[in-house]
Amino acid sequence: MHGTAKMVCVHRLQDPIEANLIRGLLMNEDIPAELTGESLVGAYSGIPKLCDVRVLVPEQHRGPAEAIIRRYERGRAIADRDWRCSRCGEANDPSFEICWSCERARG
């Protein structure tokens, strides 16, 4: 823990990789951040993820940390949307760089 500062949870996830990404975003903005529970995710073989990974920051950094997380989630939501081909109008998965229907490049 960071000194005697009270740590508060600003986000909960089941994916430890994404939790580490968020921790990195916070630390890049000089907000100390810790994760708890990441070592428990997937600890039970064959059972779906039961644990939460929690992102903790000192209480005085709660507001700025939550703003950074909201910005991250908005960007992720946009990146996760289907895109429409400008040639044929077909909806394509966000991971596709070329339209599956007419093969036009995304753009």
Buried (B, 14 or more C-beta within 10 A) or exposed (E): EEEEEEBBEBBEBBEBEBBBBBBEBBEEEEBBBBBBBBEBBBEEEEEEBEBBBBBBBBEEBBEBBBEBBEEBEEEEEEEEEEBEBEEEEBEBEEEEEEBEEEEBEEE
